[in-house]
Amino acid sequence: MYKLYIANKLYSSWSLRPWVLMTEKLIPFTEQIVPLSEGSSWEQYRSFAPNGRVPCLHDGEIVVWDSLAIVEYLAERHPGIWPTDSIARAWSRSAAAEMHSGFSNLRQQCSMHCSLRIQLHQISASLQQDLDRIDELWNDGLQRFGGDFLGGNTFTAVDAFFAPIAIRVQTYGLPLSPNAAAYAQRLLGLDSVQSWITAGTQEPWTEINHEQEVLQSGTLLADYRKGSSKPK
Ligand SMILES: N[C@@H](CCC(=O)N[C@@H](CS)C(=O)NCC(=O)O)C(=O)O
């Protein structure tokens, strides 16, 4: 049985990718949540991941780290991880790779947080540039392959890579064109994504730096955590 090491569901966008993919594809695994430490989690994470980061997949003696490598490892063992059509597959791999190595403005200015709703102080030019490219990319995939998901009619790894963006769209009310916004809503409507968000909002751990970073980005509109005094 696979064991997937992840961080807090509330915050960990990298962990969400393989988790949502394995859940959607009904690949059996056990999850091990290792909450982020204040500052660095290096020491703790090094006990199971050579790069000191999550996600990390253990398959018996085999250790696979980095979300993209995990997805490719799974693609060698399970059907349906990438689209079957080779053109859709090449496009999906390109889009997932672009997400993996890009969109740093969006990542930095809108950290993932499942339970909060934030009105950003401003949408900077660099954030808008990332949003424009995501909008363009999503519209391209949806139109080119004509399905509900980016590479066609079925959820595949490329959709898993963009699931954290859909959560950010919800948290920060990020503006998108109608087709792109509808795609984000489709991702948010998946049982797997809903179950991740619910679990995140019920977690007992918080990481103060992450909380502060998110709160400093805008005005707090709501916090759906249990016991929270928000919505305001
Ligand atoms: N490129 C890596 C990035 C992994 C990553 O940065 N994970 C974060 C958690 S969301 C982490 O482990 N952070 C450890 C720390 O902050 O000390 C991947 O795709 O898996």
The ligand as a MOL file (V3000), in Angstrom:
LIG
                    3D

  0  0  0     0  0            999 V3000
M  V30 BEGIN CTAB
M  V30 COUNTS 20 19 0 0 0
M  V30 BEGIN ATOM
M  V30 1 N 8.5520 21.1680 -5.8040 0
M  V30 2 C 8.1370 20.4900 -4.5970 0
M  V30 3 C 7.7520 21.5310 -3.5610 0
M  V30 4 C 7.3860 20.9260 -2.2270 0
M  V30 5 C 7.2420 21.9760 -1.1230 0
M  V30 6 O 7.7840 23.0960 -1.1890 0
M  V30 7 N 6.5040 21.5930 -0.0600 0
M  V30 8 C 6.3240 22.4310 1.1140 0
M  V30 9 C 4.9780 22.1810 1.7610 0
M  V30 10 S 3.6050 22.8160 0.8870 0
M  V30 11 C 7.3090 21.9970 2.1810 0
M  V30 12 O 7.5920 20.8260 2.3120 0
M  V30 13 N 7.8060 22.9420 2.9800 0
M  V30 14 C 8.6800 22.6220 4.0360 0
M  V30 15 C 9.0800 23.8140 4.8380 0
M  V30 16 O 8.4810 24.8560 4.6300 0
M  V30 17 O 9.9730 23.6660 5.6710 0
M  V30 18 C 7.0030 19.5140 -4.9450 0
M  V30 19 O 6.4160 19.6650 -6.0180 0
M  V30 20 O 6.7350 18.5650 -4.1960 0
M  V30 END ATOM
M  V30 BEGIN BOND
M  V30 1 1 1 2
M  V30 2 1 2 3
M  V30 3 1 2 18
M  V30 4 1 3 4
M  V30 5 1 4 5
M  V30 6 2 5 6
M  V30 7 1 5 7
M  V30 8 1 7 8
M  V30 9 1 8 9
M  V30 10 1 8 11
M  V30 11 1 9 10
M  V30 12 2 11 12
M  V30 13 1 11 13
M  V30 14 1 13 14
M  V30 15 1 14 15
M  V30 16 2 15 16
M  V30 17 1 15 17
M  V30 18 2 18 19
M  V30 19 1 18 20
M  V30 END BOND
M  V30 END CTAB
M  END
